[in-house]
Structure formats: C-alpha cells, structure tokens
Amino acid sequence: MTKALDGIRVIDMTHNQAGPACAQVLAWFGADVIKLETPGKGDIARAQAGDELFFLMFNANKRSLTLDLKSDEGKALFRKLIQQSDVLLENFSPGALERMGFGYGALKEINPRLIYATIKGFGTYGPYADFKSFEPIAQAMGGAMSVTGFPENPPTYLFPAVGDSGTGMHMAIGILAALQQRHLTGEGQQVEVSMQESVLNIIRVSLRDHQRRGSAMPRQGNQLGKMVPGTTYPCSPGGPNDYVYIYAQPQMWPPFVKATGMAHLAEDPRFETPDGRWENRDALNAEIEKWTRQRTKHDVMKALGAAGVPCGACLDTGEILEDPHLKARDMIVDVEYPKYGTYKTVGCPVKLSASPADITRPPELGEHTEEILRELCDVTAKDFARMKGDGVV
C-alpha cells in the first residue's frame, strides 16, 4: 500500500526524545527515515536506565546507520547521503553542526532541495540562543509550570512531555509545510522549532486569561474555569487514581442531575444557576462526591457519558496499556525487539484512511549500515569491511 510520505528520505541525526518523536511520525507516514548514529554508541537513549526501552518508544519504523562524522571518509559518505535526501533533522547543541562544516549554508550548496530541520531549546537567535535545555527547562521557560499544580504548592512539572514530544510534533508540521512549499518552488529551506516556543504555543489560553485578569495566572489545581461540576471527584474503592473528571457546561446540568439520580439538586435554589453553583461549589461538590464515592470511576464515566455529560476516568499507566478503546484503535500495540522481547508502545495518533500506519520494530544499532551505504553510496562489500575495521562505520 502506498504511504503518504513514500519517496521522502529523512536523515535523523537527533537523540533522546524531541527529534526522534518527530522522525518517528514521518516514518509512520511512510518516509524512509535513516537514523544516523555514532559507531559503538548510538543514540544516548539506547542506554538510559540500563535498557533500550526509552529508545524503543521513539524509534519505530526507522533504519539505523552508524557513521563517524569526525573522519574524512565518514564526512564524505554523509555528503553523498545529503545529496539524495529530502530532510535533515538535527537537535545538537547550538553551533555543533556548524563547527563540523554541516550548517545549513554548507548543506544547501550540496542539495538546494534539502529541508534542514533544527530543534533547539531556545532557537538559533535571541538572547537565550546559546543556552541548553531539557524538558523541565522548556516547561519552566514556556510558562507551563507556573500555571500547573495547586496554589499552595510550587510551580509543578508536567510528566506529559509537552517540551520534548510537543516540540517534535511542531517540527513534523513544519517539515510537512516545507515539503509542500518545495513542491511549488523546487527549493528547500531551514525549519526551526524551539522547545520554549512549543510549550508557549500550547499554553496560549493561560496567556488569554492573564490579559483578562491583568496579572499572572494563579495555579488552580484541577478546577477548570467557574464550572461546577468541573474538577476531579474521588471514586470507589479509593485508590490513588480512583478519580473521574466531570465537566458539565450549563446546558448539561439537567442531564447530569437525571443521570446521577440526584433530583434534589435541581430543586435546591442554591444550584439553580451557573453562578449559584459556582458560589456554592463547596456544598455542591460535596454532594457530587457522595455519589461518585459509591461507584467506580468506570461506572461513573459510563453513566455520565451515556447521558452526554463529559466525564473521564483518571487512568493510570497500567490501565492505559490495557485500555480496550485504545487497543481497538491500534494506539497500544505490541512490538517484538530482538534484545528486549515484547514490549508495548503507542501507535500513530493520526489516522489516514488511505494509508494507515503500520508499526514496525526499531532498528538495532547500525543494523542497516551496509544496506544503506551500498544502496545510496555505491560502497562495495570490500570497502565496507575496511571501513568497519577502521571505525568509520
């Protein structure tokens, strides 16, 4: 079956999460993603926490090529690859590729059609351009931590990787846009995404609220706006994740009351209007908790969901891995990797009707090196054996 990005070749020089997550999406869509790694070492994520599981979660559907870019022969082979590629994706420290002679200007001369995609913590210009960043730094500098958590607690780190994977998704959009423009003009360009700005883009609602208030947004815990119900509620049997989130807009109040069987709430003048429910939220939330505590989170979700009231069980990571809905949509899939065995990972969240994504296992370090060099660089078996002995590959 033809894939959306068939015929597009991507050189993935990235490591850890932001870049690999971007390249994996392109690979899911059918691009030939060649993960370029250092001989004998590879992506630093291959050795995180003592196993390769972090690496495996972000590098499905790719081919692995090892190449020593400090050697003259390695650099020559890299230039040949660039001549035949559509996208170069990199997230090195600021200035690292330029010092190697592989900045955008140099590679553009080799291949004017190249999309040069660069991920940096703070971009390539501006006062912070030389600063390094990681996920929590991006969250802090992008404003996410300041509006997360409860008001009595410090700014709180989000475990969902809005700085890393969020940046990867923004970069995937940028690459696809640049490829479309190249289709019209015949020329490539540089695409730049910063981690700070990706987080900033995601928290724009908080920036709206700041302007309404005229001051910094306070942390509000789990409460979303002045809506009741509009927060988390505890459920049976009372475990650490036995909660549901219920969010009933004003027009959903009557079906909420009907679905819960709490007719007395509709008869209480304190709860007659949205403003009244907000002003008396402590009393109302206490009534709602009495009802939710008698039921499991899944029972609450099904009862309210059937009534058209938005409600979601707070699923823990184990429940996510076994969720029947996610499995039915191929969002939790089993993959077999030689050194690790079977592990579970996420599928492609973007569903294309004409070319659904197939998830294939990530590559072992250097698994496709000879195959790629013979295919694209006319390297003979004899030359490959010599280069391997010399540590070039």
Sequence and secondary structure as in RCSB ss.txt:
>XXXX:A:sequence
MTKALDGIRVIDMTHNQAGPACAQVLAWFGADVIKLETPGKGDIARAQAGDELFFLMFNANKRSLTLDLKSDEGK
ALFRKLIQQSDVLLENFSPGALERMGFGYGALKEINPRLIYATIKGFGTYGPYADFKSFEPIAQAMGGAMSVTGF
PENPPTYLFPAVGDSGTGMHMAIGILAALQQRHLTGEGQQVEVSMQESVLNIIRVSLRDHQRRGSAMPRQGNQLG
KMVPGTTYPCSPGGPNDYVYIYAQPQMWPPFVKATGMAHLAEDPRFETPDGRWENRDALNAEIEKWTRQRTKHDV
MKALGAAGVPCGACLDTGEILEDPHLKARDMIVDVEYPKYGTYKTVGCPVKLSASPADITRPPELGEHTEEILRE
LCDVTAKDFARMKGDGVV
>XXXX:A:secstr
   TTTT EEEE   TTHHHHHHHHHHHTT EEEEEE TTT  GGGGGGGSSHHHHHT TT EEEE  TTSHHHH
HHHHHHHHT SEEEE  STTHHHHTT SHHHHHHH TT EEEEEESS SSSTTTT    HHHHHHHTTTGGGSS 
TTS     SS TTTHHHHHHHHHHHHHHHHHHHHHS   EEEEEHHHHHHHHTHHHHHHHHHHTS     TT  T
T SSEEEEE BT  TT EEEEE  GGGHHHHHHHHT HHHHH GGGSSHHHHHHTHHHHHHHHHHHHTTSBHHHH
HHHHHHTT  EEE   HHHHHT HHHHHTT EEEEEETTTEEEEEE  SS  SSS         TTTTHHHHHHH
HS   HHHHHHHHHHT  
